[in-house]
């Protein structure tokens, strides 16, 4: 017998799952558009050279490659690959359509991506990303706006106990230099640091050792980073003055002092927005993708291994396609992880998954098929979601079916109702039944739905 489970790291989405996804996507899209971002879509797969070399050593290993057709397939040659994220395809689009896009291009993109990763709670091989990116400006206003949009989305979805960690890639580079880690080992060090929340400091130290990073340099780095540890019990809110004082002490006389100033300016701008109470400056934050050049950001939620999303500035990536650098900054929300947390915490509004249909029309007998379909059309024109029971079975069975579908109202067209131009409406929630004129049935049901929220 053929296996029925989907491939590991992928999922089937049943009706309630789809409704949850559509609800979250709807909130995200609405906020993105209010912040001035425009929609964009790109193909599911790219030329393999478009993706390779853009994500660093670890990222390259996670790209799903597509074999060439024909004789090349036997040799394992690949010329295409499923997209790993939405940022590199965006960089390609900006280079391709540079003369058609505005000076400052703000886009949002909500599409699936694929990674050959090891599946875990909230981590899949196929998943949606919900990205915003601003192209064309180096202003810290860009970071402040993106932080504002992300905070507004999370608050609209009902999150309250989250933080957005804020750091700067050049600050991390400066700390590595001060610690004595050679520049040739910086990428490896950042990849290991990015795993700190999952494997702890001891695990990072082991990875440093495996990658040949000097133990004394590693300990100097850990000593500096420990200074920025914030206990989870500390109230959420901007942490700035003490951290900037420490960063000035470490980096104030180096070429990396400008990164501290840039982060300080982003914080100053964020203070005037609703995002202020959720943003924490955390110099320990290290996002593993190699294309980041400036500020980096990540959403932290208690009891979740990994984040709900993150992003940062990548001023050099588009230049790989265009031949000249174009400033850019983006943020990506992980739809799947958001849904996992919201489902586990019962954060979805009741009507998102519990009311697929407003009213079901019963089938009295085979002679009433035409009348049942006509009534369904009338109720749909009234704006109701209507299902028609297809077979003339006992009413008890039809009511039971309606209950399993979580239908609130059942419309009954019996012989008496048809003869008098009426329809009986039964409320399965209260078990009350009332007969109304058929022409008034739609308004009656809508009024009862509105009265009950």
N, C-alpha and C positions, 0 to 999 in steps of 0.2 A: 504494500500500500504506500502511495506517495505521501511523504511528510507534509503536514499542514501548517506547521509553524513557520512564520516568516524568518528570513535570515537573521542570525544573531546581530543585535545592535540596531534592528529595525522593528517597526511595529505596524499592526493594522489599527485603524482608527474607527471604532464603532460610533454610532450616532452621537452619544453623549460626549465622547472624546472630541469629535469634530466641532460640536457646539462650544465646548470649552475653548478650543483653539480659535474659533472664529470670534468669540467674545474678546479674548486677549488681543488678537490681531486688530480687531476693531478699535479698541482703546488706544493701542500703539499708533495705528495709522492716523487716528483723529488728532492726537497730540503732535505727531510729527508734522502734519499738514498745518496745524496752527502755528508751528514754529517756522513755517516757510519752506519746508523741504518738499521736493517734487519726486514723483514715483519713477523708478527705473527697474527694468528687468533685463537679465542677460541669460545666455544659454546655460543649460545644465552642465555642459562639458566645454572645455577649452583645449586649444592646442597645448600639448604637454610642456612645450618650452615656455609658454606663458606663465605656468605655475611653478615649475622647478626653479629652485634657487631663490625663491622669494620669502620662504618661511623659516629658513635656517635648517640646521642639520636634522632636528627632530621632526620638523614639519614635512620635509621631503619624504620621510619614511611613511607618513600617514596619507599620502596622496593615492587615491584609487586610480590606477592606470587602466586604460582601455586598449586592448590588443588591436594591432592592425588586422585588417581583413586578409583573407586569402593565404598565400604562402608564408606571409610574415607571421601569421598567428602561431604557426608551429615553432617559430624561433623565439616567441615571447616578446616580440618588438611591440612597442606602444607609441602611438603618435598623438593620442588624445588622453584626457584625464577628466574625471568628475571634479567640479570646482570644490576647492578646499575651504574657501571663504568667499565673501562678497566684495572684499576690498581690492584684491588684485584684479578681478574682472572690471571693477570700477576704474582702476588706473588705466587699464587697456582702453576702456570706453572714452575716457578723457583724452587720451592720445589720439584715438581714432576720429573723434568728433570735435576736436579742439576749436575749429572755426565756427561751429554751430552752437556751442554752449556759451552761457553768459560768463562775464568776468568772474563773478563769484557764483559757483555752481553748488547748490545744496540739494542733495538727493537722499531719498529713503528707498530701501529695497528690502522686501520681505519674501525670501525664497529659501528652498532647502539647499544644504551643502552636505558633503560626504567626507568622512575621515575614517581611515582604516585603524581606528583606535580600539582599545580594549573596553568593551561595554561595562558600565557600572551604574549605580543609582544616579539618575539625572544625566548620564553620559551615553550618547548613542552614536552609531556610525552614520546614520542619516538623521539630520535634524534641521530645523529652520533657524535662520538668523534674521534679526530685524534690525537693520543697520541705518544709521544716519551718517553722512559725511559732508563736510564743508570743504570745498576746493577753492584755492586762489588767495587765501589770506593767512598771514602769520599772526594776526592779532589775537591776544588772549580772550577777546570777546567770543571767539569761536568756541573755545573750551567751556567758557561760562554758560553759553547758550545750550550746548549739548548736555552739560550737567543739569541745567534747569529742566530740559525736556525729559531726561531720564528720571529725575526725581518726580516730576509731575505724573509720568506714566505709572511709576511704582505706587505712588500715593493713590492714584485713581483706581488701581487694582486692589487696594486695601492693605498694602505693605506699610508697616510702621517701624519695624525693628531692623532696618537695614542701614548700612553705611556705604558711601562711595569713597573708596580709598584713592588718594591722589598723590602721584609722585612724578618724577621727571627722569627720563632715561639717562640724561647726562649727569644727573646727581648720582645715580648708581655707578655710572662709569667713573666719576670722580672719586667715589668711595673705594672702588676697586683699585684705582691708581694710588690713592693714599695708603691702602692696605698693602701695596706692593705686588699686586697681581699683574703680570705682563699683559699687554694689549692683545697678544695672540691668543690669550686664554679668556678674554672677556666674554665672548659669545657663549662658551661652554659654562662659564660661571653664572651668567644670566639664566641660562636654561635650567641649571640646577636650583638657583634661587627661586625660580618661578614655581618650583614644587614644594617650597617650604611648608605651606599649610597642610600638604598631604603627607610628607615624610619627616617633617620636623627638622630642627637644626642638625641633629645627629645624622639624619639621612642626607642632608645637603653636604655635610662634611665628608661623608663617605663618597658621594659623587665627585666632590672636589678632588679627593685623593685619587679616585679612579681616573680622573681626567688630568692628573699630574700637577694640580695646583698645590703650591707649597703650603704645608700645614701652618707655619707661622703667619703667612699672609692671610690664610683662611681665618685663623683665630683673631687677627687684628680686625678683619672685616666683621666677624660675628660680634666682637666687642663693641664696635661702633653701632651696629644694627640693633643690639640689645637695648641701647639707650632709647630707641624709639618704640619699644614695646608698649602697647596700651592694653591693660587688663580689659577683658570683655565686659566687666561690670561698669567700666567708665562710661558716663553718659555720652550719648551720641551728640556730635556737634563739631564745629571747626576746631581743630587742634593746630595752632599755627605759631604763636610767639615762641614757645619753648623749643619747638622743633627747628624753627628758622635760626634761633640763636645757636643751637648745636651745629646746624649745617654751615652757618657762617664760620663757626670755629674750625670745622674740618676743611671747608672748601673756599673760604673767603679770600685766600691769597692764591688761588689756582685759576686756571682758565675755565673752571666749571662754576664759578661764582655767578655767571650770567644765568645759569639754569636755576639757581636758587632765587634770583630776582624774578625770573619769569614765573616760577611757581608762586612766589609771593604776590605777584600782580593778579594771577588767576584767582587766588584766595580773596584778594581785595574786591575784585569784581563779583565773586560769588556771594560775598557778605551781603550784598544788596538784593539778593534774590531769595526765593523760597527754598532754594537748595542748600542754603548755608548750614542749617542744623543737621544735615545728613552727610556733609563732606568732611572727611578726615585726611589730613596730610599724613602720609605714612611712607617715609623714606625706605622702608623695607620692601615695598611693593615692586615686583619684577615680573613684567609680562614677557613671555618667552619668545614671541615673534620677533624676528631680527630686523624688521623694517621700521620699527619705532625710532624716532629721532628726538622727541621732546616729551611733553607731558603725557603721562599714562594714567589710566583710570580703571577701577574695577569695583563691582558691586559685591559687598560682603553681607551674607545673611547668616545668623546663628544656626548651628547644627547642620550646615550644608557644606559638604566637601566640594570645594570649587566655588565658582561665582555664578551669579545670574547674568553676568555680562561684563563687558569692559571695552576699552579702546585706547586711543591715544593719537598723538601727532606723528605723521609719517611724511616728512617733507621731501624725501628722496625717492620714494617708490615710483611715482609717475614718471620721473626722469629716466627710469630704466626702459620705458616704452617711447618716451617723447624726445629724449636726447637733451632735455633741459629740465631742471628741477621745478616742480610746482608745489607750493605749500598745500598741505592737506591734513585734516584731522577728522577722526570718526569714532563712533561708539556703536557697539553691537550688543543687542539684547538676545539672550538665549531663550527662545520661546519654550522649548521643552522643559528646561529647569524651572522656569517660572510656573508652568502648568503643574509640574510635579509638586512643588511647594504649596501652591494654592489648593491643589486637590487634597493633599495630606492635612492641610490646616482648615479645610472646609471654608475657603474664602470666596467661592463662587456664589453669586446671587442665585436664589432658588429657581427663578424662572429661566436661568440659562440652560439648565439641563432637565428641569422637571416639567416643562410644558412644551413638548414638541408639537402638540395638536390642541386646539382650543375645544373643538367639538367633534364627536363622531356620530354619524348618522347610521342608525340601525337599519337592517333589512327585514321588513315585516314578512314579506313573502315575495315570490318571484315576480308577481304582478306589480310590485312597488319599485322595481329597479329604476324605471324612468323617473318617477317622482323623487326618489332618493337622490339621483344624480342632479335633477333640476334644483332641488333644495340646496344641495352642495354648492352649485354654481351661485345661487343667490347669496349664501352665507360668505362665500369667498369674495364676492363683489363688495360685501360689507366690510371686508378687511380681516376676516377670520381665517384661521388655519383649520382646515376641515379634512377629515378622513371619512371614507364610506366603507362600512363593513360589507364585504363582497358577497356573502352567502346568507341565505335565509335559514338561520339556526335559531334555537331557543334564545329568548332575550337574556336569560341568565348567563349563557355562554358569551353573548355579545358584551354584556356589562363587564364580565370578568376580563375579557380581552381589553376593553377600554381602560380598566383599572391597571392592567400590566403596562399599558402605554402611557400611564399617568395623565389620561385625558380627564378634564374636569367636568365637561358637560356632554350629555348624550341626547340626541334628538330622535324622537320616536314618531314615525309616520304610520300609525295603525289605520285600520279601516275607518274608525270613527273620525279620527283627525282628518283623514283625506276627504271624507264626505262633507265635513264642516269647514274646510279650508284652514285648519289649525295644525299645530305641531306641539307635541309635549316635550318639554325640556326637563331632563333630570340632572340635578347637581350631585355628582358622585361624592363630593366632599361632605355635603350635609344630608344627603339622601332625600332632599326635598324635590318634588316634581310639580311643575306648573304648566298648564296649557295656555298657549298664546296664539294669536293670529299668525298665520304663516308669514305674512308680509312684515310682521314686527319681530320675527324671531332673531334676526341679526342684531338689531338694536338692543333687544332684551339681553342676549348673551354678552354683548360687549359691555353693557351697563353692569352686569353682574361681575364680569372680569375686572373692570376698573374699580368697582366697589371693594373687591377683595385683593387689590394690588396686583 
